[in-house]
Amino acid sequence: MLAVHLLAQAAAAATPEAVAQPQQGVISYPLSFFAGQQASNAAELLARVPGFTLDTGSDVRGFEGAAGNVLIDGQRPASKSDNLEEILRRVPLSAVERIDIIRGGAPGIDMQGKSVLANVVRKQGASFRGLFAVANNHLWDGRNMHGMRLELSGGDGTRSWETTIRYGYGNDDGGQFGPYVRLAPDGSLLRRADYQSESDGLQQTITAGYSQPLLGGRVTLNGRAFWDSWKTENTIRFATPAGRLDNITSPYDEFETELGARFDRDFGPKTKLEVVALRTDSDFHGFDLALSPGRSEDFRYERTYDETIGRAVLKHQRSATLSFEGGGEAALNRLDSHSEFFLNGAAEVLPAADVQVEELRGEAFAKLVWRPTPQWTLDGGVRFEASDISSEGDVVLEKSLSFLKPRLAVAWQPLPGAQLRARVERVVGQLDFDDFVAGADFEEGTGVSVGNPDLDPEQAWVGEVTLEQRFWKSGAVTVTYRRSELKDVIDRGPVFTDDGGVFDRPTNIGDGSKDELIVTATVPSEPFGWRGGVLQGELNRRWSEVVDPTTLTERPISRLRPLEWEARYTQDLPQWGASVGAAVFSGWSQTTYRYNSITDVKLHNAYITAWIDKRLRSDVVMRVEFMNLAERGIRFNTQAFGPERRTGQLLYTDDRDLTPGRSLYVRVRKTFGG
């Protein structure tokens, strides 16, 4: 209790009252709202906004459907491959004027299909600013994952520029170790071993951006280069049978580039034009090698991918309560994939091993936002998508697809602190090019999976209701229920080769349903007697139902996690120039159903981390974070059936119970200029 009292005294005089007030569906948080917090950039500010959860967007082809839920100066970032959170981290605290939260829609704002949107408004004018940071994550096994980032930006008020150079060594859970057993159907022991896994790599990124007036408007150019080199090594030392040693190695290398341009121009005070062009190229290659006494499995692959996008949008705000926009985009996507599989050195027949896929895709859209009264907002739109997909090589086919995707969202605000939102929308997923080509997972024990270019995209009618209640000036709770009626669900199924072989592959398995309950809460500490503290939490509960293509019985969707939750507490201590916090992330489970196996993956306890941010000087902040304090473990359980699950004949059960260790993360960040 003494510690709590001291923390409360340290924070009591400095935590500001919330000054955000709802107006026309927008709540504004000026920089003064965050006074006393040790935030350094826009991403860290957004993490403290009540009732807001960052959505970084979807990894899909095209530009329209990939948007996140954050705008910068009223515009979506021009880059698509650059992670939205990384973009926000490059907006320093000194450049932010305020953050606007748009709930349910507002005239003149493209909600990008989101119910809640944030707009980071930067200060006018530009001056030289920079940031230099170094960090190291010391792992339980002695490895050090170090990194560095340098950010520079500037301008003269009309022209602006920015660049970032970043590298970092990363790891997957810091390494994992633990027992492995294989059990016969009667429970007797077939194999016992010690399992050791080590997965780490190096990522490097260079980004650059430039903006200036042009032709009565403004042009923005952006570029990005990204290198990723990763390696996973698994060593299995057997006690039963004695002396056996297995090794699984899975390295890969990736290089990706992006070049983009955006042109914006106002035609009077009410009409705006936005034109975007993007080009992305990537090269990805690697192999998966599994070695055991008397047996070797070697899967090798190389993939090149490129995407070219052109997009134009015309926006018109007729009045303070009504706005329209319309536009279209075209995208050309190409994938060239080559795969080989060798069993004991001999090449094996592999369906869809060499495939070249091309997709020409177009989309036209129209949107409307209308606020008939101060309490009601209607956000509606319709998108028409058409695409031609062709495949050459091992699989030759052509198909044309077209979909009409209407959307209507309604927001009702009966009281200043309460809002009820509802949404109905037809959602059409995109075909994942990775599903078109062969892959392998020897670590999970599922072996080689082949591709399936003849997939149909998954479709859904989605209905959603959200209740949001704000309280205590900076508190908020939201409850969302979402129902999806699914068609052409993409899951797993078998394919048979001409020589009698059988492989797992992605396939359409029919219709299904998915239900989701999402609860978020932000609770300030001030009503409990001390200032500067905030408790944030989120819970996700999911249910699903499809018909299994092998057993023809009902089951959940593969890899859908039924329950996840997290809680985070942060205490600002402005008198000491510091903040402390802790976060707890729940365990989770997911099940993958294949024609001949069922794999359960479970994180069977919570992931706990605690940190302190200390401002050493006005321009230097140090973070010390203790990660995975509870040593959260992960368990893999695979039931193998023969020849398929429909027979119900269990061959064996593999079980791995692995435990990564704790780690200590230290970062020092210095800002300059501005």
KEBA-442896 format. One line per 3 residues: number of its first residue (from 0); their letters; for each residue x negated, y negated, z of C-alpha. Coordinates in steps of 0.25 Angstrom, whole numbers, padded with zeros to 4 digits, always signed. Example, Ala and Ser with C-alpha at 12.3 -4.5 7.8 and 13.67 -1.06 7.14 Angstrom:
BEGIN
0) AS) -0049/+0018/+0031 | -0055/+0004/+0029
% end
This chain:
BEGIN
0) MLA) +0000/+0000/+0000 | -0012/-0009/+0003 | -0017/-0008/-0011
3) VHL) -0003/-0011/-0017 | -0002/-0023/-0008 | -0016/-0028/-0013
6) LAQ) -0012/-0026/-0028 | +0001/-0033/-0026 | -0006/-0045/-0019
9) AAA) -0016/-0046/-0031 | -0005/-0046/-0041 | +0005/-0054/-0034
12) AAT) +0001/-0068/-0039 | -0002/-0065/-0053 | +0008/-0057/-0060
15) PEA) +0017/-0065/-0069 | +0032/-0064/-0069 | +0038/-0059/-0082
18) VAQ) +0042/-0071/-0091 | +0048/-0063/-0102 | +0062/-0067/-0106
21) PQQ) +0071/-0060/-0116 | +0075/-0069/-0128 | +0081/-0064/-0141
24) GVI) +0077/-0050/-0138 | +0062/-0054/-0135 | +0055/-0054/-0122
27) SYP) +0042/-0062/-0122 | +0030/-0059/-0113 | +0020/-0071/-0113
30) LSF) +0006/-0069/-0109 | +0009/-0074/-0095 | +0018/-0062/-0092
33) FAG) +0005/-0053/-0092 | -0003/-0063/-0083 | -0011/-0055/-0073
36) QQA) -0012/-0042/-0082 | -0025/-0037/-0087 | -0020/-0036/-0101
39) SNA) -0030/-0039/-0112 | -0022/-0037/-0125 | -0008/-0036/-0131
42) AEL) -0007/-0021/-0129 | -0010/-0022/-0114 | +0001/-0034/-0113
45) LAR) +0011/-0025/-0120 | +0009/-0014/-0111 | +0014/-0023/-0099
48) VPG) +0026/-0028/-0106 | +0039/-0023/-0099 | +0047/-0013/-0107
51) FTL) +0038/-0012/-0119 | +0031/+0001/-0124 | +0021/+0000/-0135
54) DTG) +0024/+0008/-0148 | +0012/+0008/-0157 | +0020/+0013/-0169
57) SDV) +0020/+0025/-0177 | +0010/+0032/-0186 | +0018/+0033/-0199
60) RGF) +0015/+0029/-0213 | +0020/+0016/-0217 | +0021/+0003/-0209
63) EGA) +0035/+0000/-0206 | +0037/+0013/-0197 | +0024/+0012/-0190
66) AGN) +0026/+0000/-0182 | +0024/-0001/-0167 | +0032/-0010/-0157
69) VLI) +0023/-0022/-0156 | +0021/-0035/-0165 | +0010/-0045/-0165
72) DGQ) +0015/-0059/-0168 | +0028/-0053/-0173 | +0021/-0044/-0183
75) RPA) +0018/-0030/-0183 | +0002/-0027/-0184 | -0002/-0025/-0198
78) SKS) -0010/-0013/-0195 | -0004/+0001/-0195 | -0015/+0010/-0191
81) DNL) -0020/+0001/-0180 | -0014/+0005/-0167 | -0004/-0005/-0162
84) EEI) -0010/-0005/-0148 | -0024/-0007/-0153 | -0018/-0019/-0161
87) LRR) -0012/-0025/-0148 | -0025/-0023/-0140 | -0032/-0032/-0150
90) VPL) -0022/-0043/-0146 | -0030/-0049/-0134 | -0022/-0055/-0122
93) SAV) -0027/-0069/-0126 | -0020/-0068/-0139 | -0006/-0065/-0134
96) ERI) +0004/-0075/-0132 | +0016/-0066/-0128 | +0023/-0053/-0130
99) DII) +0037/-0052/-0135 | +0045/-0040/-0133 | +0057/-0038/-0143
102) RGG) +0068/-0029/-0138 | +0078/-0023/-0147 | +0075/-0033/-0159
105) APG) +0074/-0048/-0162 | +0076/-0056/-0175 | +0064/-0058/-0183
108) IDM) +0057/-0046/-0176 | +0054/-0033/-0184 | +0056/-0022/-0172
111) QGK) +0049/-0012/-0181 | +0059/-0001/-0177 | +0056/-0004/-0162
114) SVL) +0066/-0007/-0151 | +0056/-0015/-0143 | +0044/-0023/-0150
117) ANV) +0033/-0032/-0144 | +0027/-0044/-0151 | +0014/-0049/-0146
120) VRK) +0013/-0064/-0149 | -0001/-0069/-0150 | -0006/-0083/-0148
123) QGA) -0007/-0093/-0159 | -0020/-0096/-0165 | -0032/-0086/-0165
126) SFR) -0046/-0087/-0158 | -0057/-0078/-0156 | -0055/-0066/-0147
129) GLF) -0062/-0053/-0144 | -0062/-0041/-0135 | -0073/-0031/-0133
132) AVA) -0071/-0018/-0125 | -0078/-0006/-0121 | -0072/+0006/-0114
135) NNH) -0076/+0020/-0110 | -0068/+0032/-0105 | -0076/+0042/-0097
138) LWD) -0070/+0056/-0098 | -0070/+0067/-0087 | -0080/+0075/-0095
141) GRN) -0090/+0064/-0096 | -0087/+0059/-0110 | -0086/+0044/-0112
144) MHG) -0076/+0038/-0122 | -0081/+0024/-0125 | -0076/+0013/-0134
147) MRL) -0077/-0001/-0138 | -0068/-0012/-0145 | -0071/-0026/-0150
150) ELS) -0059/-0035/-0154 | -0061/-0048/-0161 | -0051/-0058/-0166
153) GGD) -0050/-0073/-0170 | -0045/-0083/-0180 | -0043/-0098/-0182
156) GTR) -0028/-0099/-0180 | -0024/-0096/-0195 | -0034/-0084/-0197
159) SWE) -0036/-0073/-0188 | -0044/-0060/-0187 | -0047/-0048/-0178
162) TTI) -0055/-0036/-0178 | -0057/-0024/-0168 | -0069/-0014/-0167
165) RYG) -0066/-0002/-0158 | -0072/+0012/-0155 | -0069/+0022/-0145
168) YGN) -0071/+0036/-0141 | -0059/+0043/-0136 | -0055/+0057/-0131
171) DDG) -0043/+0066/-0129 | -0040/+0067/-0114 | -0054/+0067/-0111
174) GQF) -0056/+0082/-0114 | -0048/+0093/-0109 | -0052/+0106/-0102
177) GPY) -0044/+0118/-0096 | -0040/+0132/-0097 | -0035/+0139/-0109
180) VRL) -0027/+0152/-0109 | -0020/+0161/-0119 | -0009/+0170/-0114
183) APD) -0002/+0182/-0120 | +0013/+0183/-0120 | +0013/+0191/-0107
186) GSL) +0004/+0180/-0100 | -0009/+0188/-0101 | -0021/+0180/-0103
189) LRR) -0027/+0181/-0117 | -0037/+0170/-0117 | -0043/+0160/-0106
192) ADY) -0052/+0149/-0109 | -0057/+0135/-0104 | -0053/+0124/-0114
195) QSE) -0061/+0112/-0116 | -0057/+0101/-0126 | -0064/+0088/-0129
198) SDG) -0058/+0078/-0139 | -0064/+0064/-0142 | -0068/+0055/-0153
201) LQQ) -0071/+0041/-0158 | -0062/+0030/-0164 | -0067/+0017/-0170
204) TIT) -0058/+0006/-0176 | -0061/-0007/-0183 | -0049/-0017/-0186
207) AGY) -0048/-0030/-0192 | -0038/-0041/-0195 | -0037/-0054/-0202
210) SQP) -0025/-0064/-0204 | -0024/-0077/-0211 | -0013/-0086/-0218
213) LLG) -0011/-0082/-0233 | +0000/-0086/-0243 | +0008/-0093/-0233
216) GRV) +0008/-0081/-0224 | -0002/-0073/-0216 | -0010/-0061/-0220
219) TLN) -0016/-0051/-0210 | -0026/-0041/-0214 | -0030/-0029/-0205
222) GRA) -0040/-0017/-0206 | -0043/-0005/-0198 | -0054/+0006/-0198
225) FWD) -0053/+0018/-0189 | -0062/+0030/-0186 | -0058/+0041/-0178
228) SWK) -0067/+0053/-0175 | -0062/+0064/-0165 | -0066/+0078/-0161
231) TEN) -0059/+0088/-0152 | -0067/+0100/-0147 | -0060/+0112/-0139
234) TIR) -0069/+0123/-0132 | -0062/+0135/-0127 | -0071/+0144/-0118
237) FAT) -0064/+0157/-0115 | -0064/+0166/-0103 | -0055/+0176/-0109
240) PAG) -0060/+0181/-0119 | -0073/+0178/-0112 | -0084/+0171/-0120
243) RLD) -0074/+0166/-0131 | -0076/+0151/-0135 | -0067/+0143/-0145
246) NIT) -0069/+0129/-0150 | -0059/+0120/-0157 | -0065/+0107/-0164
249) SPY) -0056/+0096/-0170 | -0064/+0084/-0175 | -0058/+0073/-0185
252) DEF) -0062/+0060/-0191 | -0053/+0049/-0196 | -0055/+0036/-0203
255) ETE) -0044/+0026/-0205 | -0043/+0012/-0211 | -0032/+0002/-0213
258) LGA) -0031/-0011/-0221 | -0019/-0020/-0220 | -0013/-0033/-0223
261) RFD) -0001/-0041/-0219 | +0005/-0054/-0225 | +0016/-0062/-0217
264) RDF) +0023/-0074/-0223 | +0034/-0083/-0218 | +0044/-0088/-0228
267) GPK) +0051/-0099/-0220 | +0054/-0097/-0205 | +0063/-0085/-0206
270) TKL) +0057/-0076/-0217 | +0044/-0068/-0216 | +0036/-0059/-0225
273) EVV) +0027/-0048/-0221 | +0018/-0039/-0230 | +0009/-0028/-0225
276) ALR) -0001/-0019/-0233 | -0008/-0008/-0226 | -0018/+0003/-0231
279) TDS) -0023/+0014/-0222 | -0033/+0025/-0225 | -0038/+0037/-0216
282) DFH) -0047/+0049/-0217 | -0045/+0060/-0207 | -0053/+0073/-0207
285) GFD) -0057/+0084/-0197 | -0057/+0098/-0193 | -0051/+0108/-0183
288) LAL) -0061/+0120/-0180 | -0057/+0131/-0170 | -0068/+0142/-0167
291) SPG) -0066/+0154/-0159 | -0073/+0168/-0159 | -0071/+0174/-0173
294) RSE) -0062/+0163/-0178 | -0063/+0149/-0184 | -0052/+0139/-0188
297) DFR) -0056/+0127/-0196 | -0046/+0117/-0201 | -0052/+0105/-0208
300) YER) -0045/+0093/-0214 | -0046/+0079/-0221 | -0035/+0069/-0223
303) TYD) -0035/+0055/-0229 | -0023/+0046/-0228 | -0020/+0032/-0233
306) ETI) -0008/+0023/-0232 | -0004/+0010/-0240 | +0007/+0002/-0235
309) GRA) +0014/-0011/-0241 | +0025/-0018/-0233 | +0033/-0031/-0234
312) VLK) +0044/-0036/-0225 | +0052/-0049/-0226 | +0058/-0054/-0213
315) HQR) +0069/-0065/-0211 | +0074/-0070/-0198 | +0088/-0076/-0202
318) SAT) +0090/-0082/-0188 | +0086/-0080/-0173 | +0096/-0068/-0173
321) LSF) +0094/-0061/-0186 | +0082/-0056/-0194 | +0080/-0047/-0206
324) EGG) +0068/-0041/-0213 | +0066/-0031/-0225 | +0054/-0025/-0232
327) GEA) +0048/-0013/-0237 | +0035/-0005/-0237 | +0028/+0005/-0245
330) ALN) +0017/+0015/-0241 | +0008/+0025/-0248 | +0002/+0036/-0240
333) RLD) -0007/+0047/-0244 | -0013/+0059/-0237 | -0024/+0068/-0242
336) SHS) -0027/+0080/-0233 | -0036/+0092/-0235 | -0036/+0103/-0224
339) EFF) -0044/+0117/-0223 | -0042/+0128/-0214 | -0053/+0139/-0212
342) LNG) -0051/+0152/-0203 | -0064/+0159/-0200 | -0070/+0151/-0211
345) AAE) -0060/+0155/-0222 | -0051/+0145/-0228 | -0036/+0147/-0225
348) VLP) -0024/+0143/-0233 | -0018/+0130/-0227 | -0005/+0125/-0232
351) AAD) -0005/+0110/-0235 | -0020/+0109/-0233 | -0023/+0099/-0245
354) VQV) -0012/+0089/-0246 | -0011/+0075/-0252 | +0001/+0068/-0248
357) EEL) +0006/+0054/-0253 | +0018/+0046/-0248 | +0024/+0034/-0255
360) RGE) +0033/+0027/-0245 | +0042/+0015/-0245 | +0051/+0009/-0235
363) AFA) +0061/-0003/-0236 | +0067/-0009/-0223 | +0077/-0020/-0218
366) KLV) +0079/-0025/-0204 | +0088/-0034/-0197 | +0088/-0040/-0182
369) WRP) +0100/-0047/-0177 | +0103/-0053/-0164 | +0118/-0056/-0164
372) TPQ) +0118/-0060/-0149 | +0107/-0062/-0139 | +0110/-0048/-0133
375) WTL) +0111/-0040/-0146 | +0100/-0037/-0156 | +0102/-0028/-0169
378) DGG) +0089/-0023/-0176 | +0092/-0015/-0188 | +0086/-0010/-0201
381) VRF) +0085/+0000/-0212 | +0072/+0006/-0218 | +0072/+0015/-0231
384) EAS) +0060/+0024/-0233 | +0056/+0032/-0245 | +0044/+0040/-0248
387) DIS) +0038/+0049/-0258 | +0029/+0060/-0253 | +0020/+0069/-0261
390) SEG) +0010/+0079/-0258 | -0001/+0086/-0266 | -0011/+0097/-0264
393) DVV) -0007/+0109/-0256 | +0007/+0104/-0255 | +0013/+0097/-0267
396) LEK) +0027/+0090/-0265 | +0034/+0077/-0267 | +0046/+0072/-0259
399) SLS) +0053/+0058/-0257 | +0059/+0054/-0244 | +0068/+0042/-0241
402) FLK) +0075/+0038/-0228 | +0084/+0026/-0224 | +0081/+0022/-0209
405) PRL) +0091/+0013/-0203 | +0089/+0007/-0189 | +0097/-0001/-0179
408) AVA) +0093/-0006/-0166 | +0102/-0014/-0156 | +0098/-0021/-0143
411) WQP) +0108/-0027/-0133 | +0103/-0035/-0121 | +0115/-0037/-0112
414) LPG) +0106/-0043/-0101 | +0093/-0050/-0101 | +0085/-0038/-0096
417) AQL) +0092/-0027/-0102 | +0093/-0022/-0117 | +0099/-0010/-0123
420) RAR) +0094/-0006/-0137 | +0099/+0005/-0147 | +0093/+0010/-0160
423) VER) +0097/+0019/-0171 | +0087/+0022/-0182 | +0084/+0033/-0192
426) VVG) +0069/+0036/-0191 | +0062/+0044/-0202 | +0048/+0049/-0198
429) QLD) +0037/+0050/-0208 | +0030/+0062/-0212 | +0016/+0064/-0206
432) FDD) +0006/+0066/-0216 | -0002/+0075/-0206 | +0010/+0085/-0207
435) FVA) +0007/+0086/-0222 | -0006/+0093/-0220 | -0013/+0104/-0212
438) GAD) -0018/+0102/-0198 | -0024/+0111/-0186 | -0024/+0111/-0171
441) FEE) -0033/+0122/-0166 | -0033/+0116/-0152 | -0018/+0117/-0150
444) GTG) -0019/+0131/-0156 | -0009/+0129/-0167 | -0020/+0130/-0178
447) VSV) -0018/+0125/-0192 | -0005/+0118/-0196 | -0002/+0115/-0211
450) GNP) +0004/+0103/-0217 | +0018/+0101/-0223 | +0020/+0090/-0233
453) DLD) +0035/+0094/-0235 | +0040/+0087/-0223 | +0052/+0078/-0221
456) PEQ) +0051/+0066/-0212 | +0058/+0067/-0198 | +0070/+0059/-0197
459) AWV) +0079/+0054/-0185 | +0090/+0046/-0181 | +0086/+0039/-0169
462) GEV) +0095/+0032/-0158 | +0089/+0025/-0147 | +0095/+0017/-0135
465) TLE) +0086/+0009/-0125 | +0090/+0001/-0112 | +0080/-0009/-0107
468) QRF) +0080/-0016/-0094 | +0071/-0027/-0090 | +0069/-0030/-0075
471) WKS) +0061/-0038/-0065 | +0055/-0047/-0076 | +0045/-0037/-0081
474) GAV) +0051/-0024/-0079 | +0058/-0016/-0090 | +0064/-0002/-0092
477) TVT) +0069/+0004/-0105 | +0076/+0017/-0107 | +0077/+0023/-0121
480) YRR) +0085/+0035/-0127 | +0082/+0039/-0141 | +0088/+0050/-0149
483) SEL) +0083/+0055/-0162 | +0091/+0064/-0172 | +0080/+0071/-0180
486) KDV) +0079/+0076/-0194 | +0068/+0084/-0201 | +0060/+0085/-0188
489) IDR) +0045/+0088/-0191 | +0040/+0099/-0182 | +0032/+0112/-0184
492) GPV) +0035/+0124/-0193 | +0028/+0136/-0200 | +0023/+0137/-0215
495) FTD) +0019/+0150/-0222 | +0008/+0151/-0232 | +0008/+0160/-0244
498) DGG) -0003/+0169/-0238 | +0006/+0171/-0226 | +0000/+0161/-0217
501) VFD) +0008/+0152/-0208 | +0005/+0138/-0202 | +0012/+0128/-0194
504) RPT) +0016/+0115/-0200 | +0025/+0103/-0198 | +0039/+0105/-0204
507) NIG) +0053/+0099/-0203 | +0061/+0107/-0193 | +0075/+0101/-0195
510) DGS) +0083/+0091/-0186 | +0081/+0088/-0171 | +0083/+0078/-0160
513) KDE) +0075/+0070/-0151 | +0079/+0062/-0138 | +0070/+0052/-0131
516) LIV) +0071/+0045/-0117 | +0061/+0033/-0115 | +0061/+0025/-0102
519) TAT) +0051/+0014/-0100 | +0049/+0005/-0088 | +0041/-0007/-0083
522) VPS) +0042/-0010/-0068 | +0035/-0022/-0063 | +0029/-0022/-0048
525) EPF) +0034/-0036/-0044 | +0047/-0032/-0039 | +0040/-0022/-0030
528) GWR) +0032/-0033/-0023 | +0019/-0034/-0031 | +0016/-0040/-0045
531) GGV) +0007/-0036/-0056 | +0012/-0021/-0057 | +0020/-0014/-0068
534) LQG) +0024/+0000/-0069 | +0027/+0005/-0083 | +0033/+0019/-0087
537) ELN) +0039/+0026/-0099 | +0046/+0040/-0100 | +0049/+0047/-0113
540) RRW) +0058/+0059/-0113 | +0061/+0067/-0126 | +0070/+0078/-0130
543) SEV) +0070/+0084/-0144 | +0076/+0096/-0151 | +0073/+0103/-0165
546) VDP) +0075/+0117/-0170 | +0062/+0125/-0171 | +0059/+0129/-0185
549) TTL) +0053/+0142/-0180 | +0062/+0147/-0169 | +0075/+0139/-0174
552) TER) +0077/+0135/-0160 | +0078/+0121/-0153 | +0066/+0115/-0148
555) PIS) +0059/+0101/-0145 | +0051/+0094/-0156 | +0037/+0098/-0156
558) RLR) +0027/+0089/-0148 | +0038/+0080/-0142 | +0035/+0077/-0128
561) PLE) +0047/+0078/-0119 | +0043/+0069/-0108 | +0032/+0058/-0106
564) WEA) +0031/+0047/-0096 | +0021/+0037/-0091 | +0020/+0026/-0080
567) RYT) +0010/+0015/-0079 | +0007/+0005/-0067 | -0001/-0008/-0069
570) QDL) -0005/-0018/-0058 | -0010/-0031/-0062 | -0020/-0037/-0052
573) PQW) -0023/-0051/-0058 | -0030/-0057/-0045 | -0040/-0046/-0047
576) GAS) -0040/-0047/-0062 | -0036/-0032/-0063 | -0025/-0023/-0066
579) VGA) -0023/-0008/-0062 | -0014/+0003/-0067 | -0011/+0017/-0068
582) AVF) -0003/+0026/-0078 | +0003/+0039/-0078 | +0007/+0047/-0091
585) SGW) +0015/+0059/-0090 | +0012/+0073/-0095 | +0019/+0078/-0107
588) SQT) +0022/+0090/-0115 | +0024/+0093/-0130 | +0027/+0106/-0137
591) TYR) +0024/+0110/-0152 | +0031/+0121/-0159 | +0025/+0128/-0170
594) YNS) +0030/+0140/-0178 | +0021/+0150/-0170 | +0017/+0142/-0157
597) ITD) +0022/+0132/-0146 | +0012/+0123/-0140 | +0015/+0115/-0127
600) VKL) +0006/+0103/-0124 | +0008/+0097/-0110 | +0001/+0086/-0102
603) HNA) +0004/+0092/-0089 | +0001/+0080/-0079 | +0001/+0065/-0080
606) YIT) -0010/+0056/-0086 | -0014/+0046/-0076 | -0023/+0034/-0078
609) AWI) -0027/+0022/-0069 | -0034/+0009/-0073 | -0039/-0005/-0068
612) DKR) -0041/-0017/-0077 | -0050/-0027/-0072 | -0053/-0041/-0078
615) LRS) -0068/-0042/-0075 | -0068/-0056/-0081 | -0058/-0064/-0089
618) DVV) -0063/-0058/-0102 | -0067/-0044/-0097 | -0057/-0033/-0092
621) MRV) -0061/-0019/-0087 | -0052/-0007/-0087 | -0055/+0006/-0079
624) EFM) -0045/+0017/-0081 | -0045/+0031/-0075 | -0038/+0041/-0085
627) NLA) -0031/+0054/-0083 | -0032/+0054/-0068 | -0023/+0066/-0067
630) ERG) -0031/+0074/-0077 | -0019/+0077/-0085 | -0020/+0090/-0092
633) IRF) -0014/+0095/-0105 | -0009/+0109/-0108 | -0007/+0116/-0121
636) NTQ) +0001/+0129/-0122 | +0003/+0136/-0135 | +0012/+0148/-0137
639) AFG) +0009/+0156/-0150 | +0019/+0165/-0156 | +0018/+0175/-0167
642) PER) +0021/+0174/-0178 | +0030/+0163/-0175 | +0038/+0157/-0163
645) RTG) +0051/+0163/-0169 | +0047/+0177/-0165 | +0045/+0173/-0151
648) QLL) +0032/+0181/-0150 | +0022/+0174/-0141 | +0008/+0178/-0145
651) YTD) +0000/+0170/-0134 | +0000/+0157/-0126 | -0011/+0147/-0126
654) DRD) -0012/+0137/-0114 | -0023/+0126/-0112 | -0022/+0117/-0100
657) LTP) -0032/+0106/-0102 | -0036/+0095/-0092 | -0043/+0082/-0097
660) GRS) -0051/+0074/-0086 | -0050/+0060/-0081 | -0057/+0048/-0088
663) LYV) -0062/+0034/-0084 | -0059/+0023/-0094 | -0067/+0010/-0093
666) RVR) -0065/-0002/-0102 | -0071/-0016/-0102 | -0064/-0027/-0111
669) KTF) -0069/-0041/-0114 | -0062/-0051/-0122 | -0068/-0064/-0128
672) GG) -0064/-0076/-0135 | -0049/-0081/-0136
% end
